[in-house]
Amino acid sequence: MVQVRLLGWKAAGLRCPDHEIDLTRAGGEPHHVSLIQMPNGTGKTTTLELLRAALSGPSAWPDSVMLGEYAPRGATGRGTFEVRLRVDKRRFTIEMALDFDEGKPYYRTTWTSSVARFTRPPSLSRVLTPEFTPFFIFDGEMAQDLLDPKKTRARQALEVQFQLSNLLRFQGYLDEYWDEKSRNVSAKGDKGLTQRKNKLADLTKRRDRLKVERTGLVKKITDLEARHTKLDAEYKARFDQDSKAQEEREHLEKEFERAKDNLATIATSSLSEARKPQNLSPRFTRGLQALRDNLDRLKLPESAAKEFFDELAHDAHCVCGEEMTEARKASILARRQNYLGKEDMGVLNAIKGAIKDMAGASPESYREAFEANLLRLRNAVRERDVAQNELASLEQRRLAGGDAELSTLKTQLDDLVRELDTARTRLSVLDMDDDGDQGDDTDSIKALAKKIKRAGDLVAEATQTRDIRLKTTILKRVISAAVTSASERIAQELVAATNKRLEGILTRSPLRVADICDSVVLDGQTRGSPGQTLALGYAFLLGLFDAGQVSLPFVVDSPTGALDKNVRREIAELLPKISQQLVAFTTSSEYEQFVPVLDRAAQGDVQYLTMFRLNDATRPLLDGLASESVALSANGALVSSKQFFQGFDSEAYGESQPARAA
């Protein structure tokens, strides 16, 4: 197993204070647990995001706007961020420079040599990617993504950590191999071969271009959603500076959500009822009832079935006692077609029963009930619209109050929503199903895949490479079956391990996992509380990292999140087991029922660091501290002291607080 350890990092000229973190002991080995306490606004989230971007490479930066968010207020020039790692016994360094003037990131990596680009040790090529780094540079948003069926976070984690992604890449190599063989076979004067190859090339080129576009869209939507979440939080925080407006907003938002949920429930019920013909018109119902009555009037006893006459024709005597002659036998067999068989009668009885169950009452009653349901639907729509209009009216009144910053945030938010809608609309076009009517110029990737398969078959036929095509297809199916089978077995083991850990963590509010598909599927519910979701993320990752081929550090922001005190103790005992190196960004509010338990679980191998911005209000905090425990920069201070860590709040804010119990 490859051993990866985070030795530390250094930041300068960025939105967070300038600082350098060393996570190692005197002998060079990193602590099992490092706790970094930072007040809100000091840069916890910024540092976590910079770590993730440095480890992911340039593709972590979608545009210059996002990069500019890491510049200090009003600053230009460059900011730098350096990460120091140890891979097995060798040092690996990543230097990232953010040029705020150009809006570009620049990387330099040092492994076997120092190069001015982003490179990774081969053993880490699967894990140091924008898709996988969030699993070990972790925050609450990733815990939510694991449960989101629209995202494939859980599936990505399985494929990367258990090397299934290598098999999937091999499938691509098989396609390249077949292309090469097809390209080198002589056409033998077949004019149609060139046309078929050209069509296949055009379709493939179009498909590949659209897949690249789709990948960019998914990345763009993810980034826009993150920016939207952040900007929306800023907008609401500014909006809520008016406490009366805040109370009214929170009340109206609850009413709006309730109205939306009610509308969704009634709409689902109405759509289901609209599929039943007896609800649409009494004429349908009367027709069905007439059919039932006519079937009743047939009065066909079971003894009149064709089978009866078949048996009678082969008896020695007729039911009347006369001898069964050939003429009588022929007459019986000829007339039996006028009667129904047992199977026909069973079908007719089933039809009569279904009509009685579904449309046996008064014909007008079904339409009346449906009209009542539609009325409830109209009322639910009206209730939703009223709640939405009241929210919009409140927002307009607040914006009309002359708050320029609030208006600016609103404009930015609206622009972002429009950009998101455009990207999502385009993504839906690329992901639309194949209805069989699209031409070769379709933007549906699924439709193009079918067209490419057909075109590939034609080329294989024309170039006499059918056998190679068949073999590669069979091998790809074998790989797909192997990946599916392995994924299912791994998922079952992870489900069992995750549920076992959740039973020990969430004793008062149980949560169980039913399956792991593209996302984590809960048993009997679609989502959990914030605390349950965070606990689930930790339990899932512990199972994931236990069975993986790479031992990674685990870096987490606000490890207890919204967890209550009882669950904090269980999480504190669990976290040191997730990884051989845990780095947690915390605030003093997370101390109780967490840090002392975590210290015991890590057997005392815990590093305590406290970082804060350096200004006139915080300089007195440094009085009396040993110089070797303090590292100062132009705008920040870093204190390495367990005692200072424990008493940070009372010293920082001048409040007398009771001693924390272990």
RASUL-V968605 format. One line per field, one symbol per residue. ss: DSSP state (H for helix, E for strand, C for the rest). Layout:
ss=???
//
This chain:
ss=CEEEEEEEEEEECCCCCCEEEECECCCCCECCEEEEEECCCCCHHHHHHHHHHHHHCHHHCCCHHHHHCCCCCCCCCEEEEEEEEEECCEEEEEEEEEECCCCEEEEEEECCCEECCCCCCHHHCCCCCCCCHHHCEECHHHHHHHCCCCCCHHHHHHHHHCCHHHHHHHHHHHHHHHHHHHHHCCCCCCHHHHHHHHHHHHHHHHHHHHHHHHHHHHHHHHHHHHHHHHHHHHHHHHHCCCHHHHHHHHHHHHHHHHHHHHHHHHHHHHHHHHCCHHHCCHHHHHHHHHHHHHHHHHCCCHHHCHHHHHHHHCCCECCCCCECCHHHHHHHHHHHHHCCCHHHHHHHHHHHHHHHHHHCCCHHHHHHHHHHHHHHHHHHHHHHHHHHHHHHHHHHHHHCCCCHHHHHHHHHHHHHHHHHHHHHHHHHHHCCCCCCCCCCCCCCHHHHHHHHHHHHHHHHHHCCCHHHHHHHHHHHHHHHHHHHHHHHHHHHHHHHHHHHHHHHHCCCCCCCEEEECCCEEECCCCCCCHHHHHHHHHHHHHHHHHCCCEECCEEEECCCCCCCHHHHHHHHHHHHHHCCCEEEEECHHHCCCCHHHHHHHCCCCEEEEEEEECCCCCHHHHCCCCHHHEEECCCEEEEECHHHHHCHHHHHHCCCCCCCCC
//
